[in-house]
Amino acid sequence: MSRYNVLKFNVVPSTMDLAKTYAAQGYPEWTVILATEQTGGRGRYGRSWFSPRGGLWFSVILRPKFEVYYTSLIGFAAAVAVVEAIRELTNLEAFVKWPNDVLIKDKKVAGILVEATLLADRVEFVVLGIGVNTNISSKEAPNDLRNRICSLKELVGKEIQNETMMVAILDKLSLLYSHIPEKAHVIIDKWKSYSSTIGSLIRAKVRGREIYGRAIDVDSLGRLLIRTGEGAVIRVDVGEVIHLREVS
């Protein structure tokens, strides 16, 4: 792990918040905050993230030189890295749900959070949070999560080496990250190949409105293209997507 500056902690409120503190203090790119447990882990839209002992919880400091609008691709690169690491180390078929949730058998196994800090019109730093349900017990999750998440250990029947998984993710991420922006199509093409969203009937919650339709593609910046029942194509850059069951 020599190329990554890994700072290990036992119990922390949030690796994201710690990483932001270190980033503001000038810690270099590829500084990694790794925690055994989070007491205040968070996901998108400020939702709490169940992150007990056993799971893999870490955040990475990045200092991109590219323009602000390319930062959305960091989450897509991370999702691909997580999917590929899980597939290689466990032989489980992991997929991505737009924008960057990782699923196995339609249950969430990993989540990704990207938070950028801007200085004037440029990116000062980005903190990328990655949480993987490696060795947790889904039965110990809050009631509303138990049937929606899964654990790698429960699926493969053996302990997952967290740091091996983390390094595999970081190695894949660093290569994909180097493609932004010139070879961003590599990230998008890989993401599409692992996507469970494209082709699915979905409901998207976007800035207070709901859009029903079929996800038909993502563009070069990862924005989701949805064809509605009326035939219009709507481009979505932020929002929450719910996969709907097809009616035969």
C-alpha positions as CSV (number, residue, x, y, z in Angstrom):
1,M,0.0,0.0,0.0
2,S,3.1,2.2,-0.3
3,R,1.5,4.5,-2.9
4,Y,-1.5,5.2,-0.6
5,N,-1.1,7.1,2.6
6,V,-3.5,5.0,4.8
7,L,-4.5,6.5,8.1
8,K,-6.2,3.8,10.2
9,F,-8.8,4.5,12.9
10,N,-10.9,2.3,15.2
11,V,-14.2,4.0,15.7
12,V,-14.9,7.4,14.1
13,P,-18.1,9.4,13.5
14,S,-17.4,9.6,9.7
15,T,-14.4,8.9,7.5
16,M,-15.8,11.6,5.1
17,D,-15.6,14.3,7.8
18,L,-12.1,13.2,8.9
19,A,-10.9,13.2,5.3
20,K,-12.3,16.7,4.8
21,T,-10.4,17.9,7.8
22,Y,-7.1,16.3,6.6
23,A,-7.7,17.6,3.1
24,A,-8.2,21.2,4.4
25,Q,-4.9,20.8,6.3
26,G,-3.1,20.0,3.0
27,Y,-2.8,16.2,3.1
28,P,-1.9,14.9,-0.4
29,E,-3.9,13.1,-3.0
30,W,-4.5,9.4,-2.2
31,T,-4.5,9.9,1.5
32,V,-7.0,7.3,2.7
33,I,-9.0,7.4,6.0
34,L,-9.9,3.8,7.0
35,A,-12.1,3.1,10.0
36,T,-13.1,-0.1,11.7
37,E,-16.5,1.3,12.5
38,Q,-18.5,4.5,11.9
39,T,-21.0,5.9,14.3
40,G,-22.2,8.6,12.0
41,G,-21.6,7.3,8.5
42,R,-23.7,9.0,5.8
43,G,-24.8,8.3,2.3
44,R,-26.4,10.4,-0.4
45,Y,-28.8,13.1,0.7
46,G,-27.5,12.9,4.3
47,R,-29.0,9.6,5.0
48,S,-27.4,7.5,7.7
49,W,-25.1,4.7,6.6
50,F,-25.1,1.5,8.6
51,S,-21.4,0.9,9.1
52,P,-20.6,-1.4,12.0
53,R,-17.4,-3.5,12.7
54,G,-16.7,-6.0,9.9
55,G,-17.4,-3.7,7.0
56,L,-15.0,-1.8,4.8
57,W,-15.4,1.9,5.4
58,F,-12.9,4.4,3.9
59,S,-12.6,7.8,2.3
60,V,-10.0,9.0,-0.2
61,I,-8.7,12.6,-0.7
62,L,-8.4,13.5,-4.3
63,R,-7.0,16.8,-5.8
64,P,-8.2,16.8,-9.4
65,K,-6.8,19.2,-11.9
66,F,-9.8,18.9,-14.3
67,E,-12.8,21.2,-14.5
68,V,-15.6,21.1,-11.9
69,Y,-18.2,19.5,-14.2
70,Y,-16.0,16.4,-14.6
71,T,-16.2,15.5,-10.9
72,S,-19.4,13.5,-11.4
73,L,-17.2,11.0,-13.2
74,I,-15.3,10.2,-10.0
75,G,-18.3,8.4,-8.6
76,F,-18.7,6.4,-11.8
77,A,-15.1,5.4,-11.7
78,A,-15.4,4.4,-8.1
79,A,-18.5,2.3,-8.8
80,V,-16.7,0.5,-11.6
81,A,-13.7,-0.1,-9.4
82,V,-15.8,-1.6,-6.6
83,V,-17.7,-3.8,-9.0
84,E,-14.6,-5.1,-10.6
85,A,-12.8,-5.7,-7.3
86,I,-15.8,-7.6,-5.9
87,R,-16.1,-9.7,-9.1
88,E,-12.4,-10.6,-9.1
89,L,-12.1,-11.4,-5.4
90,T,-15.4,-13.2,-4.8
91,N,-16.6,-14.3,-8.2
92,L,-20.0,-12.7,-7.3
93,E,-21.8,-10.9,-10.1
94,A,-22.0,-7.3,-8.8
95,F,-23.8,-4.6,-10.8
96,V,-24.1,-0.8,-10.7
97,K,-27.4,1.1,-10.2
98,W,-27.4,4.7,-11.3
99,P,-25.5,6.6,-10.3
100,N,-23.2,4.6,-8.2
101,D,-24.8,2.1,-5.9
102,V,-23.4,-1.5,-6.2
103,L,-25.9,-4.3,-6.1
104,I,-25.8,-8.1,-5.9
105,K,-29.1,-9.9,-6.6
106,D,-30.8,-6.5,-6.4
107,K,-29.6,-5.9,-2.9
108,K,-27.1,-3.1,-2.0
109,V,-23.6,-4.3,-1.1
110,A,-21.7,-1.0,-1.5
111,G,-22.3,2.7,-1.7
112,I,-20.3,5.6,-2.9
113,L,-20.4,9.3,-1.9
114,V,-18.5,12.1,-3.6
115,E,-18.2,15.6,-2.0
116,A,-16.3,18.3,-3.7
117,T,-14.9,21.5,-2.1
118,L,-14.6,24.4,-4.5
119,L,-12.3,27.4,-4.3
120,A,-13.7,30.1,-6.7
121,D,-14.5,28.2,-9.9
122,R,-12.1,25.3,-9.4
123,V,-12.0,22.1,-7.4
124,E,-9.8,22.5,-4.3
125,F,-10.3,18.9,-3.3
126,V,-12.7,16.0,-3.5
127,V,-13.4,13.5,-0.8
128,L,-14.6,10.1,-2.1
129,G,-16.3,7.8,0.4
130,I,-16.6,4.1,-0.2
131,G,-18.5,1.6,2.0
132,V,-18.6,-2.1,1.3
133,N,-20.7,-4.6,3.3
134,T,-17.8,-7.1,3.4
135,N,-18.2,-9.0,6.7
136,I,-21.2,-7.4,8.4
137,S,-24.4,-9.3,9.4
138,S,-27.4,-8.1,7.4
139,K,-29.6,-9.5,10.2
140,E,-28.2,-6.8,12.6
141,A,-29.1,-4.0,10.3
142,P,-31.9,-1.6,11.1
143,N,-35.3,-3.1,10.2
144,D,-35.8,-0.9,7.2
145,L,-32.5,-2.1,5.7
146,R,-32.5,-5.8,6.4
147,N,-34.2,-6.9,3.2
148,R,-32.4,-4.3,1.0
149,I,-28.8,-5.0,1.8
150,C,-26.4,-8.0,1.5
151,S,-23.0,-8.9,2.8
152,L,-20.2,-10.5,0.9
153,K,-19.3,-12.8,3.7
154,E,-22.9,-14.1,3.9
155,L,-22.9,-14.7,0.1
156,V,-19.5,-16.5,-0.2
157,G,-19.5,-18.2,3.1
158,K,-16.1,-17.0,4.3
159,E,-14.4,-13.9,5.7
160,I,-13.3,-11.2,3.3
161,Q,-9.9,-9.6,3.8
162,N,-10.9,-5.9,4.1
163,E,-7.5,-4.4,3.3
164,T,-7.1,-6.7,0.3
165,M,-10.4,-5.5,-1.0
166,M,-9.5,-1.9,-0.3
167,V,-6.2,-2.1,-2.2
168,A,-7.9,-3.8,-5.2
169,I,-10.5,-1.0,-5.3
170,L,-7.9,1.7,-5.0
171,D,-5.7,0.2,-7.7
172,K,-8.6,0.0,-10.1
173,L,-9.8,3.5,-9.1
174,S,-6.4,5.1,-9.6
175,L,-6.2,3.8,-13.2
176,L,-9.8,4.9,-14.0
177,Y,-9.3,8.3,-12.4
178,S,-6.2,8.9,-14.6
179,H,-8.6,8.7,-17.6
180,I,-10.5,11.8,-16.6
181,P,-11.2,13.8,-18.7
182,E,-9.4,12.7,-21.9
183,K,-10.4,9.0,-21.8
184,A,-13.6,9.4,-19.7
185,H,-15.4,7.3,-22.3
186,V,-13.5,4.3,-20.9
187,I,-15.2,4.8,-17.5
188,I,-18.6,5.3,-19.0
189,D,-18.3,2.3,-21.3
190,K,-17.3,0.1,-18.3
191,W,-20.1,1.5,-16.2
192,K,-22.6,0.7,-18.9
193,S,-21.4,-2.9,-19.2
194,Y,-22.1,-3.4,-15.4
195,S,-25.3,-1.4,-15.3
196,S,-28.5,-2.8,-14.0
197,T,-30.3,0.5,-14.7
198,I,-30.0,0.9,-18.4
199,G,-33.0,-0.9,-20.1
200,S,-34.9,-1.0,-16.8
201,L,-38.3,0.6,-16.2
202,I,-37.7,3.2,-13.5
203,R,-39.2,5.9,-11.4
204,A,-36.8,8.8,-10.9
205,K,-37.2,11.4,-8.1
206,V,-35.7,14.6,-9.4
207,R,-35.8,17.9,-7.6
208,G,-39.3,17.3,-6.2
209,R,-40.8,15.8,-9.3
210,E,-41.2,12.2,-10.3
211,I,-40.4,10.8,-13.8
212,Y,-41.6,7.5,-15.0
213,G,-40.0,5.8,-18.0
214,R,-37.3,3.5,-19.3
215,A,-33.6,4.2,-18.7
216,I,-32.0,4.1,-22.2
217,D,-28.5,5.4,-21.7
218,V,-26.0,7.6,-19.9
219,D,-24.2,10.4,-21.6
220,S,-20.5,11.3,-21.5
221,L,-20.8,12.9,-18.0
222,G,-22.9,10.1,-16.6
223,R,-26.3,11.8,-16.8
224,L,-29.1,9.4,-17.1
225,L,-31.4,9.5,-20.2
226,I,-35.0,8.4,-19.6
227,R,-37.6,7.9,-22.3
228,T,-41.0,8.6,-20.9
229,G,-44.3,6.9,-22.0
230,E,-45.0,9.9,-24.1
231,G,-41.7,9.4,-26.0
232,A,-39.8,12.4,-24.6
233,V,-36.2,11.8,-23.6
234,I,-35.3,13.5,-20.3
235,R,-31.7,13.9,-19.1
236,V,-31.2,13.6,-15.4
237,D,-28.0,14.7,-13.6
238,V,-29.0,14.2,-10.0
239,G,-31.8,12.3,-8.3
240,E,-32.9,9.0,-7.0
241,V,-33.8,6.1,-9.2
242,I,-36.1,3.2,-8.2
243,H,-36.2,0.1,-10.5
244,L,-39.8,-0.9,-11.2
245,R,-41.1,-4.4,-11.9
246,E,-42.1,-5.1,-15.5
247,V,-45.7,-6.0,-15.9
248,S,-46.1,-8.9,-18.3
